[in-house]
Amino acid sequence: MYVSSFFRDLLSSYQAEIDDLSFDSEGKNVFAKHRKERAKELGFLLQLIDTNPEMLSALFHGSFQFKQTSVMAQLVGRDPEELPLWDELQNAVTLKADAQAIADQVLAADKGDWLLSVAAGLEFLHAKGIRGAAQDSEEEEDDEDAPETEAEEDHADHLSSDDEGTGRSIDAGAEWLEGQGFEHKDGEA
C-alpha cells in the first residue's frame, strides 16, 4: 500500500498525540478523560486544522469503523489537496457514537470535512501498524550504523582498533597534511 508523504509525515506526531492523550503520569489509560478535556479546547484547536491536523485527529482515535479498506488505502496515498471530503467517505468508514459530538463541532468549522478525512486516514494507518516518516528515518539511521555483512563487521573492527589508541590514522593524516605543505599541529614540521 502506497502512503503519501503527507500522511507519512503526520503519523509520528499523530502517535505522539495518542500517547499523550492515552496515559497519565502513572501509566494508567485515561484516553476518554483526556479526550473530554481536549474537546473543551476545540474552539482553539480548530485554528490548527491547517498547521497541526494531527492534534485534532487524535481526538478521533479508536472512533472509526472501516467498512471498505480499499477506499481507505487509496485515501492515504493522496496528497492533502486531493483528499475527499467526509461526506464522500460515508460508505467506506463510519464514526462511532462516542465521537459524534466532537465531529459535529469539527464539521461546522471551515475545512472540518477535510480534517475528518485526514483523521480517518491517520487512524487507518495507525490501525494497520504503519509507521511515520520520523520513525522510519530513525530506523534507517540505526541500520546505517550496523554492519550488514561479515566483511563489513571485520572492517568495522579494524576501524575501531584505530580509535582505541594506536593513533595510526591520526599520524597518517598528519603526514599527509605535511606533504601538502601544512605545518604539523604541534609545530614539529
C-alpha positions as CSV (number, residue, x, y, z in Angstrom):
1,M,0.0,0.0,0.0
2,Y,1.4,3.4,-1.0
3,V,1.3,6.1,1.7
4,S,1.7,9.7,0.6
5,S,4.4,11.8,2.2
6,F,1.6,13.9,3.7
7,F,0.3,11.0,5.8
8,R,3.7,9.5,6.5
9,D,5.0,12.8,7.8
10,L,1.9,13.2,10.2
11,L,2.0,9.7,11.6
12,S,4.8,10.2,14.1
13,S,3.1,13.3,15.5
14,Y,-0.3,11.5,15.5
15,Q,1.2,8.6,17.5
16,A,2.7,11.1,20.0
17,E,-0.7,12.8,20.4
18,I,-2.4,9.5,21.0
19,D,0.2,8.6,23.6
20,D,-0.2,12.0,25.3
21,L,-3.9,11.6,25.5
22,S,-3.9,7.9,26.4
23,F,-1.8,7.7,29.6
24,D,-1.3,9.7,32.7
25,S,2.0,10.1,34.7
26,E,1.3,6.7,36.4
27,G,0.8,4.9,33.1
28,K,-2.9,4.5,33.5
29,N,-5.1,4.6,30.4
30,V,-7.1,7.8,30.6
31,F,-7.9,8.5,27.0
32,A,-11.6,9.1,27.5
33,K,-10.9,11.6,30.3
34,H,-8.2,13.4,28.3
35,R,-10.4,13.5,25.1
36,K,-13.2,15.2,27.1
37,E,-10.7,17.8,28.4
38,R,-9.2,18.4,25.0
39,A,-12.6,18.6,23.4
40,K,-13.3,21.6,25.7
41,E,-10.4,23.4,23.9
42,L,-11.9,22.6,20.5
43,G,-12.5,26.2,19.7
44,F,-8.8,27.0,19.9
45,L,-7.7,23.7,18.3
46,L,-9.8,24.3,15.2
47,Q,-7.4,27.1,14.4
48,L,-4.8,24.4,14.0
49,I,-6.5,22.5,11.2
50,D,-4.0,23.6,8.6
51,T,-0.9,23.5,10.7
52,N,-1.4,20.6,13.1
53,P,-4.2,18.4,11.9
54,E,-2.8,15.5,13.9
55,M,-3.7,17.3,17.2
56,L,-7.4,17.3,16.3
57,S,-7.3,13.9,14.6
58,A,-6.1,12.3,17.8
59,L,-9.5,13.1,19.3
60,F,-11.0,10.5,17.0
61,H,-8.6,7.7,17.9
62,G,-10.5,4.4,18.1
63,S,-13.7,6.0,16.8
64,F,-13.7,4.9,13.2
65,Q,-15.1,1.7,11.7
66,F,-13.6,0.9,8.3
67,K,-16.0,-0.9,6.0
68,Q,-14.1,-0.6,2.7
69,T,-10.4,-0.8,3.3
70,S,-9.6,-0.5,-0.4
71,V,-11.1,3.1,-0.3
72,M,-9.1,3.9,2.7
73,A,-5.9,2.5,1.1
74,Q,-6.5,4.9,-1.8
75,L,-7.2,7.8,0.5
76,V,-3.8,7.5,2.4
77,G,-2.0,7.6,-0.9
78,R,-3.3,11.0,-1.8
79,D,-1.8,14.5,-1.2
80,P,-3.7,16.8,1.2
81,E,-5.4,18.8,-1.6
82,E,-6.7,15.6,-3.3
83,L,-8.5,14.2,-0.2
84,P,-12.2,13.5,-0.5
85,L,-14.5,15.3,1.9
86,W,-16.1,13.5,4.8
87,D,-19.5,13.1,3.0
88,E,-17.7,11.2,0.2
89,L,-16.3,8.6,2.7
90,Q,-19.6,7.7,4.3
91,N,-19.8,4.3,2.5
92,A,-16.2,3.4,3.4
93,V,-16.0,4.5,7.1
94,T,-18.3,5.4,9.9
95,L,-17.8,7.2,13.1
96,K,-18.7,5.7,16.4
97,A,-21.3,7.5,18.6
98,D,-18.7,8.3,21.3
99,A,-17.0,10.9,19.0
100,Q,-20.1,12.2,17.2
101,A,-20.4,15.4,19.3
102,I,-16.8,16.3,18.6
103,A,-17.3,15.5,14.9
104,D,-20.3,17.8,14.7
105,Q,-18.3,20.7,16.0
106,V,-15.4,20.0,13.6
107,L,-17.8,19.7,10.6
108,A,-19.2,23.1,11.4
109,A,-15.7,24.6,11.1
110,D,-14.0,25.7,7.9
111,K,-12.2,22.6,6.5
112,G,-13.9,20.4,9.0
113,D,-14.8,17.8,6.3
114,W,-11.2,17.7,5.2
115,L,-10.0,17.2,8.8
116,L,-12.3,14.2,9.3
117,S,-10.8,12.6,6.2
118,V,-7.3,13.2,7.5
119,A,-8.3,11.8,10.9
120,A,-9.8,8.7,9.3
121,G,-6.7,8.2,7.1
122,L,-4.3,8.6,10.1
123,E,-6.4,6.2,12.2
124,F,-6.5,3.7,9.4
125,L,-2.7,3.7,9.1
126,H,-2.3,3.5,12.8
127,A,-4.6,0.5,13.0
128,K,-2.6,-1.1,10.2
129,G,0.6,-0.6,12.2
130,I,2.2,1.7,9.5
131,R,4.9,3.9,10.9
132,G,5.6,7.6,10.3
133,A,8.5,9.2,8.5
134,A,10.4,10.2,11.6
135,Q,10.2,6.7,12.9
136,D,11.3,5.3,9.6
137,S,14.3,7.7,9.4
138,E,15.4,6.8,12.9
139,E,15.3,3.1,11.9
140,E,17.3,3.8,8.7
141,E,20.0,5.7,10.8
142,D,20.2,2.7,13.1
143,D,20.5,0.4,10.1
144,E,23.3,2.5,8.6
145,D,25.3,2.3,11.8
146,A,25.1,-1.5,12.0
147,P,27.3,-3.6,9.7
148,E,25.4,-5.8,7.3
149,T,27.9,-8.4,6.3
150,E,30.8,-10.3,7.9
151,A,33.2,-8.3,5.8
152,E,31.8,-5.1,7.0
153,E,32.0,-6.3,10.6
154,D,35.7,-7.1,10.1
155,H,36.2,-3.7,8.5
156,A,34.4,-2.1,11.4
157,D,36.5,-3.9,13.9
158,H,39.7,-2.7,12.1
159,L,38.5,0.9,12.2
160,S,37.6,0.7,15.8
161,S,41.1,-0.5,16.7
162,D,42.4,2.9,15.4
163,D,40.1,4.6,17.8
164,E,41.5,2.5,20.7
165,G,44.8,4.2,20.9
166,T,47.0,3.1,18.0
167,G,46.8,6.5,16.5
168,R,47.8,5.2,13.1
169,S,45.0,7.1,11.2
170,I,45.8,10.4,13.0
171,D,49.5,10.0,12.3
172,A,48.8,9.2,8.7
173,G,46.6,12.2,8.3
174,A,49.1,14.5,9.9
175,E,51.8,13.1,7.5
176,W,49.6,13.6,4.5
177,L,48.8,17.2,5.6
178,E,52.6,17.9,6.0
179,G,53.1,16.5,2.5
180,Q,50.6,19.1,1.2
181,G,52.6,22.0,2.8
182,F,50.8,22.3,6.1
183,E,52.6,22.6,9.4
184,H,52.2,19.8,11.9
185,K,49.8,20.8,14.7
186,D,52.4,20.6,17.4
187,G,54.8,22.6,15.3
188,E,57.2,19.7,14.8
189,A,57.3,20.1,11.0
